[in-house]
């Protein structure tokens, strides 16, 4: 018994010296359990339903802000450009080889826009519905990643997905149609993450994750960061084996697999980066100080402090998304020019918290008990690096849509913090539940209200201007809207405010010049715009139009030619030059117009007018008909005017001046056929009517010789009045032959004469109105036509002439 006691005491004495085993990480329940499957489906259903309900009021929104240049006026989306051209243009429809290109290559997103347009046209409801559906799918992927990758417990994984679904910072990416690029990139981003780190991984999973990462890059450029994230997280998971191999100098099987995966990912990443750089076509995107003022400041310390503050401010938007705006440029965030600026405190706090998270993750490499914190930190930082101005200069100050993927890491860290507090401090569970309920409810309310701001362009501008009154670009955009809606005084007021906040705003000077009264004031504004921006194309164009209006032709030509030199594809400048250049140069300008925009019907009408003034009817009609055809090619596109009527009128007037009335009838028939669509029953009716009219016109040429003596002195060919002869009628509508006897006077002796003499016999021919048609003599070519041979009718008896044939009942011949 003593031994037992001593043994017992010795055991307790040595027990503190024993090493504690690390707590096992939270792992996913086996997928074979039915309860886990049901709980997963319940989480996905709850999260997707919450996402849809949070953005249900965004379905009634219109195309606003960047939606107009990227969708409404983009030929790659509306189908004006070919599918091949879509892969050669940037996101805004400009060729990648163009020096003015934005260099944002996102063909996958543009393809989704084109599919949307093919299915629903330009009806905004369907575009917004597609965005909401994609956001709901992305929320389900977030829930799956929180369970399988972050290893959060299912209730807290559902919490993270719910916070992501209702986060107000996502309104720009979901309520704005252009934000689909970020949503699509996030879907492929998370899919690549799930495939790479799935429990039963194999060689094919690595390649599949690389393909999904490439698709994410084709949706938006930041998607390529998933390859680096996969590699870093893979290294984190394999670190115990890597450390053991380094200590024992013996490579384990796990390390061999990590090396192979690393080689695959690094090589693929290098190839994708080289491909992306090759797509730049040798030029980088050009930005101005208006787009990103900090990037153009000469002081390195000002740039560094400002960029660090902007990164901290983006993190603050993820934590407290209260002040939101679709445009943070030009005065929204003043530069930090001094180290005593109080905003540096926020920068220090943000980077201090980031360093603590990094230390926690590095300290956790061995035991790996804080996997959610590691994956959350990686998702928060790595996708944001391309937009941080640290690697490349971007064309914006703050963009809420670029926070769509980093917000996944933010909600994972938040949910993991709640999970730790839930189990470490049980007494705070009630406070946690109440706080989370308030947080989720406030997120839904703020998201719902922010969606209403995206309803139309005017509402969005006014609300954001109330949030950022010091933003000169918002004043400028609101002035543009007021100018387009004929509110000139309000537009001038906002233009002046924009110039007060940003005196070197060239575009504001240019637009101000289009509104002010007096040519001198307008000229001054245009000259100021050119002074602050020597390559401002619109200022040169407007100044050229002003000179043209005031009669200074030489100066107008110089400005328009400078405009074309700056932008060779400026179509409007070529059109203005058309009325200023001499006649010998007009054909060259018209040819250039057709080369620049071959789908514009107006250019074909202009070319047709030029040919008509020159007296070339055939080429003119060719260009008019081509303009008419182009109008009906885009019949479903909304137009301000019926442009097909303009082309039709020009062609018809030309035919009428030439006296070709039958061509006018043919033109109208063709116009009706194209207008109603082909094939259609109406088209068949018109064509049958046209064939009948043409056939009857041919028949009328036969009967036009038997005209009234009061109207013509041309004799009637007696061979057509043979008693036993029949007139072969080809019209299938009149088939029953009818024979009538007509009284006539015996022919004169002059009928026996040869063909060289005029027939003096007076005959009267009456033709039924069913086949009687009026034709120009120049068209039927029977004017002043004489017969060459007169034969005496052998069947004339008792002064009666009989005609046997299907149309004989419509002809009455009487001789006098």
matplotlib code that plots the C-alpha trace (Angstrom):
import matplotlib.pyplot as plt

x = [0.0, 2.9, 4.3, 1.1, 1.0, 4.6, 3.9, 0.8, 2.7, 5.6, 3.2, 1.6, 5.0, 6.3, 3.0, 3.7, 6.9, 5.0, 4.4, 0.8, -0.5, -1.8, -5.5, -6.8, -8.0, -11.7, -12.3, -15.3, -17.6, -17.5, -19.5, -21.2, -23.2, -26.8, -27.0, -24.0, -25.5, -28.8, -27.2, -25.0, -28.0, -29.9, -27.0, -26.8, -30.5, -30.6, -27.6, -28.8, -32.3, -30.9, -28.7, -31.6, -33.9, -31.2, -30.9, -34.5, -35.0, -32.0, -33.9, -35.8, -32.6, -31.5, -28.1, -26.1, -22.5, -20.1, -22.9, -23.5, -20.0, -19.4, -22.8, -25.2, -22.7, -20.3, -20.4, -18.9, -22.0, -24.8, -23.6, -22.4, -18.8, -18.0, -17.2, -13.6, -13.3, -14.6, -11.4, -9.3, -10.9, -10.7, -13.6, -14.9, -14.9, -11.6, -9.0, -6.2, -3.6, -5.1, -3.0, -6.2, -7.2, -7.9, -6.0, -8.6, -8.9, -12.0, -13.5, -15.3, -17.4, -18.0, -19.2, -21.7, -22.9, -23.3, -25.3, -27.5, -28.1, -28.9, -31.5, -33.1, -31.9, -31.3, -34.0, -32.2, -34.4, -32.8, -29.3, -29.8, -31.5, -28.4, -26.1, -28.2, -28.3, -24.5, -24.1, -26.3, -24.1, -21.0, -22.5, -23.1, -19.4, -18.3, -20.3, -18.7, -15.2, -15.7, -16.6, -14.0, -11.1, -11.3, -12.6, -15.1, -17.9, -21.0, -23.0, -20.2, -19.6, -23.2, -22.6, -19.7, -21.7, -24.6, -22.4, -20.9, -24.4, -25.7, -22.5, -23.3, -19.9, -21.1, -23.8, -21.6, -20.6, -24.2, -26.5, -24.2, -24.2, -20.5, -19.7, -20.4, -16.7, -15.9, -18.7, -17.7, -14.0, -14.9, -16.9, -14.0, -11.6, -13.4, -14.0, -10.2, -9.6, -12.1, -10.7, -7.1, -7.6, -10.3, -9.7, -9.2, -6.9, -5.1, -3.0, -6.1, -7.3, -4.2, -4.6, -8.3, -7.6, -5.1, -7.7, -10.3, -7.7, -7.1, -10.9, -11.0, -8.3, -10.3, -13.3, -11.1, -7.4, -7.3, -8.4, -4.9, -3.9, -5.7, -2.7, -0.4, -3.0, -3.3, 0.4, 0.9, -2.0, -0.6, 2.7, 1.1, -0.7, 2.4, 4.8, 5.1, 6.3, 8.6, 10.1, 10.6, 12.3, 14.6, 15.6, 16.2, 17.6, 15.2, 12.6, 9.2, 6.4, 4.3, 7.2, 7.6, 4.0, 4.3, 7.3, 5.5, 2.4, 4.7, 6.4, 3.0, 1.6, 4.6, 5.1, 1.4, 1.5, 4.5, 2.9, -0.4, 1.5, 3.5, 0.2, -1.4, 1.6, 1.6, -2.0, -0.9, 0.4, 3.6, 1.9, 0.7, -2.6, -2.4, -4.0, -4.1, -3.8, -7.6, -7.9, -5.3, -3.8, -1.4, 0.3, 1.4, 2.7, 6.5, 7.2, 7.8, 6.8, 3.5, 2.7, 3.7, 1.6, -1.4, -1.3, -0.9, -3.9, -6.0, -5.3, -6.3, -9.4, -10.4, -10.2, -12.3, -15.0, -15.1, -15.6, -17.9, -19.5, -21.4, -20.0, -20.3, -19.8, -19.5, -16.7, -13.9, -11.8, -10.7, -10.8, -12.7, -9.6, -7.1, -3.4, -1.5, 1.3, 2.5, 3.4, 1.3, -1.9, -4.3, -5.3, -1.9, -3.3, -5.8, -3.0, -0.9, -3.8, -4.6, -1.1, -0.6, -3.6, -2.3, 1.1, -0.6, -2.5, 0.6, 2.5, -0.4, -0.4, 3.4, 3.3, 0.6, 2.6, 3.6, 0.3, -2.1, -4.9, -5.9, -6.5, -9.5, -7.3, -4.6, -7.0, -8.9, -5.7, -4.6, -8.0, -8.0, -4.5, -3.5, -6.5, -6.2, -2.5, -3.0, -5.4, -3.1, -0.8, 2.1, 2.9, 1.3, -0.5, -4.3, -6.8, -8.8, -8.4, -10.9, -13.2, -15.7, -16.2, -12.5, -13.3, -15.7, -13.1, -11.2, -14.4, -14.5, -11.4, -12.8, -16.0, -14.0, -11.9, -15.0, -16.8, -13.7, -13.4, -17.1, -16.4, -13.5, -15.5, -18.5, -16.5, -14.0, -16.5, -19.9, -21.3, -21.2, -23.4, -26.5, -24.6, -23.0, -26.4, -27.9, -24.9, -24.8, -28.5, -28.1, -25.1, -27.0, -30.1, -28.1, -26.3, -29.6, -31.1, -28.0, -27.8, -31.5, -31.2, -28.0, -29.7, -32.3, -29.6, -28.5, -32.1, -31.1, -28.3, -29.7, -30.5, -27.0, -25.3, -27.3, -26.9, -23.2, -22.7, -24.4, -21.8, -18.8, -19.5, -15.8, -15.7, -15.2, -16.0, -19.4, -20.3, -19.0, -21.1, -24.2, -23.7, -23.5, -26.8, -28.5, -27.2, -28.6, -32.0, -32.0, -31.5, -28.8, -28.7, -28.2, -25.5, -23.6, -23.8, -22.2, -19.6, -18.5, -18.4, -16.3, -13.9, -13.7, -12.7, -10.4, -9.4, -7.4, -10.4, -10.1, -13.4, -15.4, -14.0, -14.9, -18.5, -18.8, -17.9, -20.8, -23.3, -22.1, -23.6, -21.3, -18.6, -15.8, -16.6, -17.0, -13.7, -11.9, -13.2, -12.1, -8.7, -8.4, -9.3, -6.6, -4.1, -4.6, -4.8, -3.1, -4.6, -8.2, -9.9, -13.4, -12.0, -10.3, -13.5, -15.8, -13.4, -13.4, -17.2, -17.2, -14.8, -16.9, -20.0, -18.3, -17.0, -13.4, -13.0, -9.2, -9.0, -11.8, -10.1, -6.8, -8.6, -10.5, -7.4, -5.6, -8.5, -8.1, -4.4, -5.0, -7.7, -7.7, -11.0, -13.0, -15.9, -17.6, -14.5, -14.5, -18.2, -17.6, -14.7, -16.9, -18.7, -15.4, -13.2, -13.4, -15.2, -12.1, -11.5, -15.0, -14.9, -11.8, -13.5, -16.6, -14.5, -12.7, -16.1, -17.2, -14.0, -14.2, -17.9, -19.2, -22.4, -23.6, -26.4, -25.9, -22.6, -24.1, -26.8, -24.1, -22.2, -25.5, -26.2, -22.8, -23.2, -26.7, -25.3, -22.7, -25.4, -24.5, -27.8, -26.7, -24.1, -26.4, -29.2, -26.7, -25.7, -29.2, -30.3, -27.4, -28.4, -31.9, -30.6, -28.4, -31.5, -33.3, -30.3, -30.7, -34.5, -34.7, -32.4, -34.3, -33.8, -34.8, -36.0, -37.2, -34.0, -35.3, -37.8, -35.0, -33.2, -36.4, -37.4, -33.9, -34.1, -37.7, -37.0, -34.1, -36.2, -39.0, -36.6, -35.6, -39.2, -38.8, -42.1, -41.9, -38.7, -40.4, -43.1, -40.5, -38.6, -41.8, -42.5, -39.0, -39.3, -42.5, -41.0, -37.9, -40.0, -42.3, -39.5, -38.7, -40.3, -43.8, -47.3, -47.3, -44.0, -45.5, -48.6, -46.4, -44.2, -47.2, -48.8, -45.5, -45.3, -48.9, -48.3, -45.2, -47.0, -49.9, -47.5, -46.2, -49.7, -50.5, -47.7, -49.6, -52.9, -51.3, -51.2, -55.0, -55.4, -58.1, -57.6, -58.1, -55.1, -52.9, -52.4, -50.7, -52.4, -53.4, -51.6, -54.3, -52.6, -53.9, -57.5, -57.5, -60.9, -59.5, -56.5, -56.2, -54.4, -52.3, -53.0, -50.5, -52.2, -53.4, -56.1, -58.1, -58.6, -62.1, -62.0, -64.9, -65.7, -67.6, -68.5, -67.7, -69.3, -66.9, -66.8, -64.9, -61.3, -60.2, -58.1, -55.2, -55.2, -53.9, -50.9, -47.4, -45.8, -44.2, -47.5, -49.5, -52.8, -55.6, -58.3, -59.8, -60.4, -61.5, -60.3, -61.9, -59.9, -61.5, -60.3, -59.2, -56.2, -55.9, -52.8, -51.2, -47.6, -45.2, -44.5, -40.8, -41.1, -43.3, -41.4, -44.5, -44.5, -44.5, -44.3, -45.6, -46.6, -44.5, -47.0, -50.8, -52.7, -56.3, -58.5, -59.8, -62.6, -64.3, -67.9, -70.8, -68.4, -68.0, -64.6, -64.4, -61.6, -61.2, -59.2, -59.3, -59.3, -61.6, -64.5, -62.5, -61.8, -64.3, -63.2, -65.3, -64.4, -65.7]
y = [0.0, 2.3, 1.5, 2.3, 5.6, 6.4, 5.4, 7.6, 10.5, 10.0, 10.0, 13.3, 14.7, 14.0, 14.7, 18.5, 17.7, 15.8, 17.6, 18.6, 17.2, 19.8, 20.1, 18.6, 21.1, 21.4, 19.1, 18.5, 15.7, 12.7, 13.5, 10.1, 11.2, 12.1, 14.7, 16.6, 16.6, 17.9, 20.6, 21.7, 22.0, 23.9, 26.3, 26.8, 27.3, 29.9, 31.8, 32.0, 33.0, 35.8, 37.0, 37.2, 38.9, 41.5, 42.5, 42.0, 45.8, 46.1, 44.3, 47.5, 49.5, 50.9, 51.0, 53.6, 54.8, 52.4, 50.3, 52.7, 52.6, 48.9, 47.5, 49.9, 51.4, 48.5, 46.8, 43.6, 43.3, 44.4, 42.2, 44.9, 43.5, 40.0, 37.3, 37.3, 41.0, 40.5, 38.6, 41.4, 44.3, 45.4, 45.4, 48.7, 47.7, 49.4, 47.3, 46.2, 47.5, 51.0, 53.5, 54.8, 51.3, 50.8, 47.5, 45.7, 42.3, 40.5, 38.5, 36.0, 38.8, 40.4, 37.0, 36.8, 40.3, 39.2, 36.2, 38.4, 40.7, 37.8, 36.4, 39.6, 42.6, 45.7, 45.1, 45.9, 43.6, 40.5, 41.9, 42.7, 39.3, 37.6, 39.5, 38.6, 34.9, 34.9, 36.6, 34.0, 31.2, 33.0, 33.1, 29.3, 28.8, 31.0, 28.8, 25.7, 27.2, 28.2, 24.6, 22.6, 25.1, 27.4, 24.5, 26.7, 24.9, 24.8, 27.4, 29.9, 29.0, 29.9, 33.1, 34.0, 33.3, 35.4, 38.3, 38.1, 37.9, 41.1, 43.1, 46.6, 47.1, 44.6, 46.8, 48.3, 44.8, 43.4, 46.4, 47.7, 45.4, 46.1, 44.7, 41.2, 41.0, 40.8, 38.4, 36.0, 36.3, 35.4, 32.3, 30.9, 32.1, 30.1, 27.1, 26.9, 27.1, 24.3, 22.0, 22.5, 21.8, 19.1, 16.2, 13.5, 15.5, 14.1, 15.3, 16.3, 18.6, 20.7, 21.2, 21.9, 24.5, 26.2, 26.3, 27.8, 30.3, 31.3, 31.6, 33.9, 36.0, 36.2, 37.5, 40.1, 40.5, 40.1, 36.5, 35.4, 35.8, 32.5, 30.6, 32.3, 31.9, 28.2, 27.7, 29.6, 27.8, 24.5, 25.3, 26.2, 22.8, 20.9, 22.9, 20.2, 17.7, 20.3, 21.1, 17.5, 16.9, 19.9, 18.7, 15.1, 15.9, 13.3, 14.1, 12.7, 11.7, 14.7, 17.1, 15.4, 16.0, 19.6, 20.2, 18.8, 21.0, 24.0, 23.5, 23.2, 26.3, 28.5, 27.6, 28.1, 31.4, 32.6, 31.6, 33.4, 36.6, 36.5, 36.1, 39.0, 41.2, 40.2, 41.3, 44.8, 45.1, 46.8, 49.8, 50.3, 51.9, 55.6, 57.4, 61.0, 62.8, 63.1, 59.3, 58.7, 62.0, 60.3, 58.3, 61.5, 63.3, 64.0, 63.2, 59.5, 59.9, 61.6, 58.7, 56.1, 57.6, 58.1, 54.6, 53.1, 55.2, 54.1, 50.4, 51.0, 52.9, 50.0, 47.7, 50.2, 50.0, 46.3, 46.7, 49.8, 50.3, 53.4, 56.0, 54.5, 56.0, 54.8, 57.3, 58.3, 60.4, 64.0, 65.4, 62.6, 61.5, 64.4, 63.5, 63.0, 65.5, 65.6, 63.0, 64.8, 64.2, 62.5, 60.0, 58.3, 57.0, 54.9, 53.6, 52.6, 50.9, 48.9, 47.8, 47.0, 44.7, 43.2, 42.5, 40.8, 38.5, 37.7, 36.8, 34.6, 32.8, 32.3, 31.0, 28.6, 27.0, 24.0, 23.2, 24.6, 25.4, 28.7, 27.7, 30.1, 33.0, 32.0, 31.5, 34.6, 36.7, 35.3, 36.0, 39.5, 40.6, 38.7, 39.5, 43.2, 43.6, 44.3, 47.2, 48.7, 50.6, 48.8, 46.7, 48.7, 52.0, 51.7, 54.1, 54.8, 55.9, 53.6, 51.2, 49.3, 46.5, 45.4, 44.5, 41.7, 38.9, 40.4, 40.6, 36.8, 36.9, 39.6, 37.7, 34.5, 36.3, 37.8, 34.5, 32.8, 35.5, 34.9, 31.2, 31.6, 33.9, 31.5, 28.7, 30.6, 32.9, 31.1, 34.0, 36.2, 34.0, 36.2, 39.4, 37.7, 36.6, 40.0, 41.7, 39.4, 39.9, 43.6, 43.4, 41.2, 43.4, 46.6, 45.0, 44.0, 47.5, 49.3, 47.1, 47.5, 51.3, 51.4, 49.3, 52.1, 54.6, 52.6, 52.8, 55.4, 57.8, 60.9, 59.3, 57.8, 61.0, 63.1, 60.7, 60.2, 64.0, 64.4, 61.9, 63.4, 67.1, 67.8, 65.4, 67.4, 64.5, 63.9, 67.6, 67.1, 64.0, 65.6, 68.5, 66.2, 64.6, 68.0, 69.1, 66.0, 66.6, 70.2, 71.7, 74.2, 76.4, 73.5, 72.1, 75.4, 75.6, 72.2, 72.7, 75.9, 74.0, 71.3, 74.0, 75.6, 72.3, 71.3, 74.4, 72.3, 70.0, 70.0, 68.1, 70.5, 73.4, 71.7, 71.0, 74.5, 75.9, 74.0, 75.8, 79.3, 82.1, 84.0, 82.6, 84.4, 82.8, 79.4, 79.8, 80.7, 77.5, 75.3, 76.9, 76.3, 72.7, 72.3, 74.2, 71.7, 68.7, 69.0, 65.7, 66.6, 65.4, 66.8, 70.3, 70.4, 69.1, 71.6, 74.4, 73.4, 73.4, 76.9, 78.2, 76.6, 78.3, 81.7, 81.4, 80.8, 77.9, 77.6, 77.5, 75.1, 72.7, 73.0, 72.1, 69.2, 67.8, 68.0, 66.2, 63.4, 63.3, 62.7, 60.1, 58.8, 57.0, 60.1, 59.8, 63.1, 65.1, 63.5, 64.3, 68.0, 68.1, 66.8, 70.2, 72.2, 70.4, 71.0, 68.7, 66.8, 65.7, 64.6, 61.2, 60.4, 61.5, 59.5, 56.4, 56.9, 57.1, 53.8, 52.3, 53.5, 52.7, 50.3, 49.7, 53.3, 53.8, 57.6, 57.3, 55.4, 58.0, 60.7, 58.8, 58.3, 62.0, 62.8, 60.4, 61.9, 65.4, 64.1, 62.6, 58.9, 57.3, 53.7, 54.1, 56.4, 53.8, 51.2, 53.1, 54.1, 50.5, 49.5, 52.1, 50.7, 47.2, 48.3, 49.8, 46.6, 44.5, 46.2, 46.3, 45.5, 48.3, 51.3, 54.3, 57.9, 58.2, 55.9, 55.9, 53.4, 56.0, 58.5, 56.0, 55.0, 58.6, 59.4, 56.4, 57.1, 60.8, 59.8, 57.3, 59.8, 62.4, 59.8, 58.9, 55.3, 54.8, 51.0, 51.0, 53.0, 50.3, 47.7, 49.6, 50.0, 46.3, 45.4, 47.9, 46.3, 42.8, 43.9, 45.8, 42.9, 40.4, 37.4, 34.9, 36.1, 35.8, 39.5, 39.2, 36.5, 38.6, 41.6, 39.5, 37.9, 41.3, 42.5, 39.6, 40.1, 43.8, 43.1, 40.5, 42.8, 45.5, 43.1, 42.3, 46.0, 46.4, 44.1, 46.1, 49.5, 49.5, 49.6, 53.0, 55.6, 57.8, 60.8, 59.8, 58.2, 57.8, 54.5, 51.7, 48.4, 45.3, 43.3, 40.1, 40.4, 40.5, 37.1, 35.4, 32.1, 33.4, 33.2, 35.4, 33.3, 34.5, 33.4, 34.9, 32.0, 34.1, 34.4, 31.0, 30.8, 31.7, 33.9, 34.8, 37.9, 39.2, 42.8, 45.0, 46.7, 48.5, 46.9, 48.0, 50.7, 50.0, 51.4, 48.2, 46.3, 48.5, 47.4, 48.1, 51.4, 53.4, 54.8, 53.2, 55.7, 53.4, 54.8, 52.1, 52.4, 49.9, 49.7, 47.7, 46.5, 48.1, 44.8, 44.8, 48.5, 50.1, 53.5, 53.5, 56.1, 55.8, 56.0, 52.8, 50.8, 52.1, 52.3, 56.0, 56.9, 53.3, 52.2, 48.9, 47.2, 44.9, 45.0, 41.9, 41.7, 39.7, 36.6, 36.0, 39.4, 38.9, 41.4, 43.9, 41.7, 40.9, 38.1, 37.5, 34.1, 33.9, 34.1, 37.9, 38.5, 39.5, 42.5, 44.0, 45.8, 46.9, 49.1, 50.3, 53.6]
z = [0.0, 0.7, -2.6, -4.2, -2.3, -3.3, -6.8, -6.8, -5.3, -7.7, -10.6, -9.7, -9.0, -12.5, -14.3, -14.7, -16.5, -19.3, -22.5, -23.3, -26.5, -28.9, -29.2, -32.4, -34.9, -35.6, -38.6, -40.7, -39.8, -42.2, -45.2, -45.1, -42.1, -43.1, -40.4, -41.7, -45.2, -44.1, -42.0, -45.0, -47.2, -44.6, -44.3, -48.1, -48.4, -45.5, -46.9, -50.5, -49.4, -47.2, -50.1, -52.5, -50.0, -49.1, -52.8, -53.9, -54.3, -56.6, -59.4, -60.3, -60.8, -64.1, -65.9, -64.1, -63.8, -65.5, -66.8, -69.7, -71.3, -70.4, -71.5, -73.2, -75.7, -75.9, -79.3, -77.8, -75.5, -77.9, -80.7, -83.0, -83.0, -83.8, -81.2, -82.3, -81.7, -78.1, -77.3, -78.8, -76.9, -73.3, -70.8, -72.2, -75.9, -76.9, -78.7, -76.4, -79.0, -78.8, -76.7, -75.1, -73.9, -70.2, -70.5, -68.3, -70.1, -68.8, -71.7, -69.5, -67.9, -71.3, -72.6, -69.7, -70.6, -74.3, -73.2, -71.0, -74.0, -76.3, -73.9, -72.5, -74.6, -72.6, -70.0, -66.7, -64.6, -66.0, -65.7, -62.0, -61.4, -62.9, -60.5, -57.5, -58.5, -58.9, -55.5, -53.9, -55.4, -54.2, -50.6, -50.8, -51.8, -48.9, -46.5, -48.0, -47.7, -44.1, -43.2, -45.3, -45.6, -42.6, -40.4, -38.6, -36.8, -38.8, -36.8, -37.1, -40.7, -41.3, -39.4, -41.6, -44.8, -43.5, -42.7, -46.2, -47.8, -46.1, -46.1, -47.4, -49.1, -51.7, -53.1, -55.8, -56.9, -56.9, -57.5, -60.2, -63.2, -64.0, -60.6, -62.0, -62.8, -59.1, -58.3, -61.2, -60.2, -56.6, -57.7, -59.6, -56.8, -54.2, -56.5, -57.1, -53.3, -52.6, -55.4, -54.5, -50.8, -50.9, -48.5, -51.2, -53.5, -56.5, -59.4, -61.4, -58.6, -58.8, -62.6, -62.2, -59.5, -61.9, -64.7, -62.3, -61.2, -64.9, -65.4, -62.3, -63.9, -67.1, -65.1, -63.3, -63.0, -59.2, -59.6, -60.4, -56.7, -55.9, -57.2, -54.7, -51.9, -52.6, -52.5, -49.2, -47.5, -48.8, -47.3, -44.0, -43.8, -44.7, -42.4, -39.7, -42.3, -43.9, -40.5, -39.7, -43.1, -42.6, -39.1, -40.1, -43.6, -45.0, -47.5, -46.6, -48.9, -47.9, -48.8, -52.2, -53.0, -51.8, -54.1, -57.1, -56.5, -55.9, -59.3, -61.1, -59.5, -59.9, -63.5, -64.2, -62.4, -64.4, -67.7, -66.8, -65.7, -69.0, -71.0, -69.1, -69.8, -73.5, -73.7, -72.8, -76.4, -75.2, -73.4, -69.9, -69.1, -68.9, -65.8, -64.8, -61.6, -61.5, -61.3, -58.6, -57.2, -54.8, -57.5, -59.3, -56.2, -56.4, -52.8, -51.9, -48.3, -49.2, -51.6, -49.0, -46.1, -48.4, -49.8, -46.3, -45.1, -48.1, -47.2, -43.6, -44.8, -47.0, -43.9, -42.0, -44.7, -44.2, -40.5, -40.6, -44.1, -43.2, -45.6, -49.1, -52.5, -56.1, -56.8, -54.3, -56.7, -56.9, -53.4, -51.6, -49.7, -49.3, -49.5, -46.2, -46.5, -42.9, -40.3, -37.8, -39.7, -37.2, -39.9, -39.4, -36.1, -38.0, -40.2, -37.2, -35.5, -38.7, -39.3, -35.6, -35.7, -38.9, -37.4, -34.4, -36.7, -38.6, -35.4, -34.3, -37.6, -37.6, -34.0, -35.0, -37.7, -35.5, -33.7, -36.3, -33.9, -35.5, -39.1, -39.5, -38.6, -41.1, -44.0, -43.1, -43.0, -46.4, -48.0, -46.5, -47.7, -50.8, -53.1, -52.1, -53.0, -56.7, -55.8, -53.1, -55.5, -54.0, -57.1, -59.9, -60.2, -60.4, -61.8, -58.7, -55.1, -53.4, -55.1, -52.9, -55.5, -55.2, -51.5, -52.6, -52.3, -49.3, -47.4, -47.3, -45.1, -42.9, -42.1, -41.4, -38.9, -37.3, -37.1, -35.6, -33.0, -32.1, -31.9, -29.5, -27.3, -27.3, -25.8, -23.7, -22.0, -21.7, -19.7, -22.7, -25.0, -24.5, -25.3, -28.4, -29.7, -29.3, -30.8, -33.8, -34.3, -34.3, -36.6, -39.1, -39.0, -39.5, -42.4, -44.1, -43.5, -44.8, -47.8, -48.6, -48.3, -50.4, -53.2, -53.4, -54.1, -57.1, -58.6, -61.2, -62.1, -60.6, -57.2, -57.0, -57.8, -55.4, -52.5, -52.9, -53.3, -49.9, -48.5, -50.3, -51.0, -51.6, -54.6, -57.7, -60.0, -58.5, -59.2, -62.7, -63.3, -61.8, -64.1, -67.0, -66.0, -65.6, -69.0, -70.7, -69.1, -70.3, -66.8, -68.0, -64.9, -62.5, -64.8, -64.9, -61.1, -60.6, -63.2, -61.5, -58.1, -59.7, -61.1, -57.7, -56.1, -58.9, -61.0, -63.6, -64.4, -68.2, -68.8, -66.7, -68.7, -71.9, -70.8, -69.4, -72.8, -74.4, -72.1, -71.5, -73.7, -76.1, -78.3, -76.5, -73.1, -74.7, -76.6, -73.3, -71.6, -74.5, -74.6, -70.8, -71.3, -74.0, -71.7, -68.8, -71.1, -74.5, -75.6, -74.8, -78.0, -77.2, -76.5, -79.9, -81.5, -79.8, -80.6, -84.2, -84.3, -82.7, -85.3, -88.1, -86.7, -86.5, -90.1, -89.3, -91.7, -91.7, -87.9, -87.8, -90.2, -88.2, -84.9, -86.5, -88.1, -84.7, -83.2, -85.9, -85.3, -81.5, -82.2, -85.7, -85.2, -84.2, -86.5, -85.7, -86.6, -90.1, -90.5, -89.6, -92.1, -94.8, -95.1, -94.8, -97.3, -101.1, -103.4, -104.4, -100.8, -99.9, -101.5, -99.5, -96.3, -97.1, -97.8, -94.5, -92.7, -94.1, -93.1, -89.5, -88.9, -91.6, -89.6, -89.5, -92.0, -91.9, -93.6, -96.5, -96.9, -97.0, -99.7, -101.6, -101.5, -102.8, -105.7, -106.5, -106.6, -109.1, -111.2, -110.6, -110.0, -109.8, -107.1, -105.2, -105.1, -104.1, -101.0, -100.2, -100.3, -98.1, -95.5, -95.6, -95.1, -92.1, -90.5, -90.5, -89.4, -86.0, -85.9, -82.2, -81.1, -79.7, -81.9, -81.5, -85.1, -87.8, -89.7, -92.3, -93.4, -94.1, -96.3, -98.0, -98.8, -100.2, -102.6, -103.6, -104.4, -106.6, -108.5, -108.9, -110.3, -112.9, -113.7, -112.6, -110.8, -111.1, -109.2, -106.5, -106.3, -106.1, -103.3, -101.3, -101.6, -100.4, -97.6, -96.4, -96.6, -94.5, -92.1, -91.3, -91.1, -93.3, -93.8, -93.1, -94.6, -95.4, -97.3, -99.5, -100.2, -101.1, -103.4, -105.1, -105.6, -107.1, -109.5, -110.5, -111.2, -113.2, -115.3, -115.9, -116.9, -119.6, -120.7, -121.0, -123.5, -125.8, -125.5, -125.5, -129.3, -129.5, -128.1, -128.6, -131.7, -129.5, -127.5, -130.0, -133.8, -133.6, -135.4, -133.9, -135.2, -137.1, -136.3, -132.7, -134.1, -135.8, -135.7, -134.7, -132.8, -129.1, -126.7, -124.4, -120.9, -118.3, -115.3, -113.1, -111.5, -114.7, -116.4, -117.9, -121.6, -122.7, -126.4, -127.4, -130.8, -131.5, -134.2, -136.4, -139.8, -142.6, -142.8, -145.2, -148.1, -146.3, -144.2, -147.2, -147.4, -146.4, -143.1, -144.0, -143.9, -141.1, -140.5, -140.9, -139.5, -136.4, -133.8, -130.2, -127.6, -124.2, -121.6, -118.3, -115.2, -113.8, -116.0, -117.0, -115.7, -116.1, -117.3, -118.5, -122.2, -121.4, -119.4, -121.7, -124.7, -126.9, -127.4, -131.1, -132.1, -135.5, -136.8, -139.5, -141.1, -141.6, -142.4, -143.3, -140.9, -142.6, -140.1, -140.3, -141.3, -141.2, -139.7, -136.6, -135.1, -132.6, -130.1, -128.6, -125.4, -121.7, -121.6, -124.6, -122.3, -121.2, -124.6, -126.8, -130.2, -132.4, -135.8, -137.2]

ax = plt.figure().add_subplot(projection="3d")
ax.plot(x, y, z, "-o")
ax.set_aspect("equal")
plt.show()
